[in-house]
Amino acid sequence: NAAPQTVEGYKIIKEAGIGTFQIFQETYHQPTYKKLHPRGPKSNYAWRLYGLDRAMIAGIDDVGIGALFGLFNWKFEVMGLIYHTIHLEERFGVGPHTISFPRIEPAVGSEISYNPPHKVSDEDFKKLVAIIRLAVPYTGMILTAREPAQLRREVLKMGVSQIDGGSSIGIGSYSQDDPEKVRKSQFILGDNRSLEEVIQDLLKEGYIPSFCTACYRMGRTGEHFMEFAIPGFVKRFCTPNALFTLREYLNDYATEETKRLGYELIQKELERVNNRELVEKYLERIDRGERDVRF
């Protein structure tokens, strides 16, 4: 979730090899936005709203949108996300690669985070996730560790495609133990499981944990990505690449129990993939020590 830039600023970022550029509008309700951002660079609602238009003009054709749920009525925010998607599709022929829908979570020093003006219940949260998935079937849907583990398990079934594990949002908290970690964090996480625990949980539920970033590096972005994603052809790449990245993780980092679960899942998935013989050859290359194998 980055700050909007000028077209020239985006061009510099593009030259540096950016993958997806993501901007959360925070809230699409303009009066609420103005109230919460009374001054400073972020106070310009339209500048933020059209930030991804400028990114597209600058050549960044892979973008993500999002709203922070709890600031205004959740139905209005869902409508805002969907109309933002329609706008990008109509103007550039490319919709958002990802959509994020975080709820406000408690943060030290932020009164509004403990008492959101439009708190979203768990049931309504499930509804809004399902609505976004039905409305934008090709997009990646990001569910963060703000939410507790059990709710994440339930919401995955609504069409979520991307989650995090082992997240730590305190300053420097990945590299050191800090007794002030909670106070320094942006907000309080609901799911504090390690990456290994999340991976194992996904495997038990029958999902393929994937670390794939092949589309960015193979040039499947923008209109090219839409050509594959909208009709569903992208799964021809996604499923094999998911298996490849999972195999790398299992071989290099996983515990014995996670390895057992993962290898069993890979064998089951091999029975359903196209080009099984080729996929098995790629897996053999990984087992021989080759890394970053991808379609």
C-alpha positions as CSV (number, residue, x, y, z in Angstrom):
1,N,0.0,0.0,0.0
2,A,2.1,2.9,-1.3
3,A,1.6,6.6,-1.7
4,P,0.4,8.0,-5.0
5,Q,3.0,9.4,-7.3
6,T,3.3,11.7,-10.3
7,V,3.5,10.2,-13.7
8,E,7.3,10.9,-13.7
9,G,7.6,9.3,-10.3
10,Y,5.9,6.2,-11.5
11,K,8.2,6.0,-14.5
12,I,11.2,5.9,-12.1
13,I,9.6,3.1,-10.1
14,K,8.7,1.2,-13.3
15,E,12.4,1.4,-14.4
16,A,13.4,-0.1,-11.1
17,G,11.4,-3.2,-11.9
18,I,8.2,-2.8,-9.8
19,G,5.8,-5.7,-9.7
20,T,2.4,-4.6,-8.5
21,F,1.7,-1.0,-7.3
22,Q,-1.0,-0.9,-4.8
23,I,-3.0,2.0,-3.4
24,F,-5.7,1.7,-0.8
25,Q,-8.3,4.5,-1.1
26,E,-9.0,3.9,2.6
27,T,-12.6,5.0,2.1
28,Y,-14.5,5.8,-1.1
29,H,-16.9,8.0,0.9
30,Q,-15.6,11.5,0.2
31,P,-17.0,13.3,3.3
32,T,-15.6,10.6,5.6
33,Y,-12.2,10.7,3.7
34,K,-12.1,14.5,4.2
35,K,-12.9,14.2,7.9
36,L,-10.1,11.6,8.5
37,H,-7.5,13.4,6.3
38,P,-8.0,17.1,7.0
39,R,-4.6,18.3,5.9
40,G,-1.3,17.2,4.3
41,P,-0.6,15.4,1.0
42,K,-3.0,12.6,1.7
43,S,-5.9,15.1,2.1
44,N,-6.4,15.2,-1.6
45,Y,-9.1,12.6,-2.3
46,A,-9.0,12.8,-6.1
47,W,-5.2,12.7,-6.2
48,R,-5.3,9.4,-4.3
49,L,-8.4,8.1,-6.2
50,Y,-6.7,8.6,-9.6
51,G,-3.3,7.5,-8.5
52,L,-3.5,4.2,-10.3
53,D,-4.6,6.0,-13.5
54,R,-1.3,7.8,-13.4
55,A,0.5,4.6,-12.8
56,M,-1.1,3.0,-15.8
57,I,-0.2,6.1,-17.9
58,A,3.4,5.7,-16.8
59,G,3.5,2.1,-17.9
60,I,2.8,0.2,-14.6
61,D,0.1,-2.1,-15.9
62,D,-0.2,-4.3,-12.7
63,V,-2.0,-2.6,-9.9
64,G,-3.9,-3.3,-6.7
65,I,-6.8,-1.5,-5.0
66,G,-8.2,-1.7,-1.5
67,A,-10.4,-0.1,1.2
68,L,-10.2,0.0,5.0
69,F,-13.5,-1.4,6.2
70,G,-15.0,0.2,9.2
71,L,-14.7,3.8,8.2
72,F,-18.0,3.9,6.4
73,N,-20.8,1.6,5.4
74,W,-19.3,-1.6,4.1
75,K,-21.8,-1.8,1.2
76,F,-20.7,1.6,0.0
77,E,-17.1,0.6,0.1
78,V,-17.7,-2.6,-1.8
79,M,-19.5,-0.6,-4.4
80,G,-16.5,1.8,-4.5
81,L,-14.1,-1.1,-5.1
82,I,-16.2,-2.5,-7.9
83,Y,-16.7,0.8,-9.6
84,H,-13.0,1.5,-9.3
85,T,-12.5,-1.9,-11.1
86,I,-14.9,-1.0,-13.8
87,H,-13.2,2.4,-14.3
88,L,-9.8,0.8,-14.8
89,E,-11.2,-1.8,-17.1
90,E,-13.0,0.7,-19.3
91,R,-10.1,3.3,-19.5
92,F,-7.1,0.9,-19.7
93,G,-8.5,-2.5,-20.5
94,V,-6.9,-3.8,-17.3
95,G,-8.6,-4.4,-13.9
96,P,-6.8,-4.7,-10.6
97,H,-4.5,-7.7,-10.2
98,T,-5.4,-7.7,-6.5
99,I,-8.2,-6.3,-4.2
100,S,-7.6,-5.9,-0.5
101,F,-10.4,-5.6,2.1
102,P,-8.8,-5.2,5.6
103,R,-11.0,-4.3,8.6
104,I,-9.8,-1.8,11.2
105,E,-8.0,-3.5,14.0
106,P,-7.0,-2.0,17.4
107,A,-3.8,0.1,17.3
108,V,-2.0,1.7,20.2
109,G,-2.8,5.4,20.3
110,S,-5.6,5.3,17.8
111,E,-9.0,5.8,19.4
112,I,-11.0,5.2,16.2
113,S,-9.4,1.8,15.8
114,Y,-11.0,0.6,19.0
115,N,-14.3,2.1,18.1
116,P,-14.7,2.0,14.3
117,P,-17.6,4.3,13.2
118,H,-19.0,1.5,11.0
119,K,-17.7,-1.8,12.5
120,V,-18.1,-4.7,10.2
121,S,-19.4,-8.0,11.7
122,D,-17.9,-11.3,10.9
123,E,-21.0,-12.3,8.9
124,D,-21.0,-9.1,6.9
125,F,-17.3,-9.5,6.3
126,K,-17.9,-12.9,4.8
127,K,-20.6,-11.4,2.6
128,L,-18.4,-8.6,1.3
129,V,-15.7,-11.1,0.4
130,A,-18.1,-13.3,-1.5
131,I,-19.6,-10.2,-3.3
132,I,-16.2,-9.0,-4.5
133,R,-15.2,-12.5,-5.6
134,L,-18.4,-12.8,-7.7
135,A,-18.1,-9.3,-9.1
136,V,-14.3,-9.6,-10.0
137,P,-13.7,-13.3,-10.6
138,Y,-10.2,-12.8,-12.1
139,T,-8.6,-10.7,-9.3
140,G,-6.4,-11.9,-6.5
141,M,-8.1,-11.4,-3.2
142,I,-5.8,-10.6,-0.2
143,L,-6.8,-11.7,3.3
144,T,-4.3,-10.5,5.9
145,A,-3.3,-11.7,9.4
146,R,-5.5,-8.9,10.8
147,E,-8.2,-11.6,11.0
148,P,-8.1,-14.5,13.5
149,A,-7.1,-17.9,12.3
150,Q,-10.5,-19.5,12.4
151,L,-12.2,-16.7,10.5
152,R,-9.5,-16.9,7.9
153,R,-10.2,-20.6,7.4
154,E,-13.8,-19.8,6.8
155,V,-13.3,-16.8,4.5
156,L,-10.8,-18.8,2.4
157,K,-13.8,-20.7,1.1
158,M,-15.4,-17.5,-0.1
159,G,-12.8,-17.1,-2.8
160,V,-9.7,-15.6,-1.1
161,S,-6.5,-16.4,-3.1
162,Q,-3.7,-14.7,-1.1
163,I,-2.9,-14.8,2.6
164,D,0.2,-14.1,4.7
165,G,1.8,-16.1,7.5
166,G,4.4,-15.3,10.1
167,S,3.8,-11.6,9.6
168,S,5.3,-9.0,12.0
169,I,4.4,-5.4,11.5
170,G,6.6,-3.8,14.1
171,I,9.6,-1.7,13.1
172,G,12.5,-4.0,12.9
173,S,10.6,-6.9,14.4
174,Y,11.7,-9.5,11.8
175,S,15.3,-9.1,12.9
176,Q,15.1,-8.7,16.7
177,D,13.0,-9.6,19.7
178,D,11.5,-6.4,21.1
179,P,9.4,-6.1,24.3
180,E,7.9,-3.0,22.8
181,K,6.9,-4.9,19.7
182,V,3.1,-4.4,20.2
183,R,3.4,-0.7,21.0
184,K,5.5,-0.1,17.9
185,S,3.2,-2.1,15.6
186,Q,0.9,-0.5,13.2
187,F,-2.0,-2.5,14.6
188,I,-2.7,-5.7,16.6
189,L,-2.6,-8.9,14.5
190,G,-5.4,-11.5,14.9
191,D,-3.4,-14.4,13.5
192,N,0.1,-14.8,15.0
193,R,0.8,-18.3,13.6
194,S,4.2,-18.9,12.0
195,L,4.6,-19.5,8.3
196,E,5.1,-23.2,8.9
197,E,1.8,-23.4,10.9
198,V,-0.1,-21.6,8.2
199,I,1.3,-23.8,5.5
200,Q,0.5,-27.0,7.4
201,D,-3.0,-25.7,8.0
202,L,-3.6,-25.0,4.3
203,L,-2.3,-28.5,3.4
204,K,-4.7,-30.1,5.9
205,E,-7.6,-28.2,4.3
206,G,-6.6,-29.4,0.8
207,Y,-5.2,-26.1,-0.5
208,I,-2.0,-25.7,-2.5
209,P,0.3,-23.2,-0.7
210,S,1.9,-21.2,-3.5
211,F,4.9,-18.8,-3.4
212,C,4.7,-18.1,-7.1
213,T,5.6,-14.8,-8.6
214,A,6.1,-16.1,-12.1
215,C,3.5,-13.8,-13.9
216,Y,5.5,-10.7,-13.0
217,R,8.8,-12.1,-14.1
218,M,7.4,-13.8,-17.3
219,G,5.6,-10.6,-18.4
220,R,2.1,-11.9,-17.8
221,T,0.8,-8.5,-16.6
222,G,-1.7,-5.9,-17.8
223,E,-3.7,-6.8,-20.8
224,H,-1.6,-10.0,-21.2
225,F,-2.6,-11.1,-17.8
226,M,-6.3,-10.2,-18.4
227,E,-6.3,-12.4,-21.5
228,F,-5.4,-15.4,-19.4
229,A,-7.2,-14.6,-16.2
230,I,-10.7,-13.6,-17.3
231,P,-11.4,-16.9,-19.2
232,G,-9.5,-18.9,-16.5
233,F,-6.6,-20.0,-18.7
234,V,-4.1,-18.7,-16.2
235,K,-4.6,-21.8,-14.0
236,R,-2.6,-23.7,-16.6
237,F,0.3,-21.8,-15.3
238,C,-0.8,-21.2,-11.7
239,T,-1.3,-24.9,-10.7
240,P,2.1,-26.2,-11.9
241,N,3.9,-23.1,-10.5
242,A,2.2,-23.5,-7.2
243,L,3.4,-27.1,-7.1
244,F,6.9,-26.1,-8.0
245,T,7.1,-23.4,-5.3
246,L,5.6,-25.7,-2.7
247,R,8.1,-28.4,-3.6
248,E,10.9,-25.9,-3.1
249,Y,9.6,-24.9,0.3
250,L,9.1,-28.5,1.4
251,N,12.6,-29.5,0.4
252,D,14.4,-26.5,1.9
253,Y,12.4,-25.4,5.0
254,A,9.6,-27.6,6.1
255,T,9.3,-29.9,9.1
256,E,8.9,-33.6,8.5
257,E,5.2,-33.5,9.2
258,T,4.7,-30.7,6.7
259,K,6.8,-32.5,4.2
260,R,4.6,-35.6,4.5
261,L,1.4,-33.6,4.0
262,G,2.9,-31.6,1.2
263,Y,4.3,-34.5,-0.8
264,E,0.9,-36.3,-0.5
265,L,-0.9,-33.2,-1.8
266,I,1.5,-32.9,-4.7
267,Q,0.9,-36.5,-5.7
268,K,-2.9,-36.0,-5.7
269,E,-2.7,-32.8,-7.8
270,L,-0.4,-34.5,-10.3
271,E,-3.4,-36.7,-11.2
272,R,-5.3,-33.7,-12.3
273,V,-2.8,-31.4,-14.0
274,N,-2.4,-31.0,-17.8
275,N,1.1,-32.0,-19.1
276,R,1.7,-34.3,-16.1
277,E,4.9,-35.7,-17.6
278,L,6.4,-32.2,-18.1
279,V,5.3,-31.1,-14.6
280,E,7.0,-34.2,-13.1
281,K,10.2,-33.4,-15.0
282,Y,10.2,-29.9,-13.5
283,L,9.7,-31.4,-10.0
284,E,12.6,-33.7,-10.6
285,R,14.8,-30.7,-11.5
286,I,13.8,-29.2,-8.1
287,D,14.6,-32.4,-6.3
288,R,18.1,-32.3,-7.9
289,G,18.7,-28.8,-6.4
290,E,17.5,-26.5,-9.2
291,R,15.5,-23.5,-7.9
292,D,13.2,-20.9,-9.4
293,V,11.7,-23.4,-11.8
294,R,8.6,-22.0,-13.4
295,F,6.2,-22.1,-16.4
